[in-house]
Amino acid sequence: MIHGMNFVLDANVFIEAKRRYYAFDLCPGFWEALRWHHARGELVSIDRVKDELKKGKDDLTDWVNNRMPDGGFVASDEADVVEWYGKMVAWVQAEPQYFDEAKAEFARVPDAWVTAYAKA
């Protein structure tokens, strides 16, 4: 695990940036800034986010595969991350105010893993 990170990015940071204000052709500096901050040890994302981003098969997928440096998407299967993920999912499952569909989605999408990685 990388210690001292300031930010762990979820998929929406990348997806919304691409779709809206920071499209590759409008604001290439945003994407270079992500690489720069990663190189300084200030931000990272996780492998599960990378997998989600690669499903788009578009210019974001190309950037993820070819521009974000190795280590930009770190493994989320370390014991302390898995432990926190388990704790969070167990808490969500035990809460009666959430619909079963929402509980299943929480366990399925990478966001819970991003949070577990940040917590660990």
N, C-alpha and C positions, 0 to 999 in steps of 0.2 A: 504494500500500500504506500502511496505517496503521502507524506505528512507535510503539513504547512500549506496545503492548497487553500486558496481563498474562495474558489468557486468550483462547483461540480455542476456542469451544464446538463440540462435535460434536452430531449429531442425538440421541444417547441422553440428553444432558443435558436436552433439552426433552421427549423422549418419556417417559422414566422419571419425570421430575418430574410430568408430567401424569397418568400412570397410577397413581402411588403416593402419595407423601407430600405433594406440592405441587399437587394438583388445583386447578383454577381456583376452585372453590367452597369448598375447604377452606383454601387458603393464597394468597389473591390477592397478599399482600405479596411472595411469592417472585417473581412475574412483574413486579411493579413494581420490585423490586430489580434484576432483570436490565436493565430499561430505565434505571434510575438509574445502574448501573455502566457501561452502555454510554455514557450521556451524559457520564460522567466520563472516558471514554477507556480504561476498564479491561477491557472485553470486547467481543468481536465474534464473528460466525460468518461462514460463507461462503455464496455463492449456491447451491452444490450441496447444502448442508444445507437451505437454504430450499426448494429444489425437492423434496427428499425429504419434508420436513415437510408440504408442501402436498398430497401424495398422499393424506393421511388424510381430507381433507374433513370436518374436525370442529372443535371449539372451539380446538384448537391451530393449525389452519390459519387460523382467524379471527384469532387473536392474532398470528400471523406476518404476516398481510396488513394488519391494521388497528391493531395496538398497538405492535409493534416499530418503532422509528423508521427512517426511511431511513438507510442506512449501517450498519444492524445486521447485514446480510448483505452482505459485500463481494465483489467480483469475484475469482475465483480463476484468471483467465486471464492474469495478468501474467507476463512472461517469466521472472522469477526463481522464481515459484511453479511454472510449468510445468517449468522446469529441474529443480527439486528433486523434483517428482512423477516425472519421467522417471528420475532417479537411483534413487529408491526402488523404482519398479516394476522397473527393470533388476536391482537387487540381489535383489529377491524372486524374479524369474524365474530367476535364476542359482543359487538355493539349492535343492539337491536334496531337502532334508528336508521341503519343503512339497509337498502334493498339488497337482495341476494345478487342481482345483476351488477350492482356497484361494487360489492365485495369481490365478485369474480373478476371484474375489470381491474380493480386495484391489484389483485394478485397476478394478473396477466401482463400488464403493461410495465415498461421499464421504470416508470416514475418511482415506484416503491423501492426499486433497487438503487436508484440515484440517491434517494433519501437515506437508505441503509448504508451506502458507501460513505456519504457525508457524515453520518452519525459515527460510523466506525473510525 
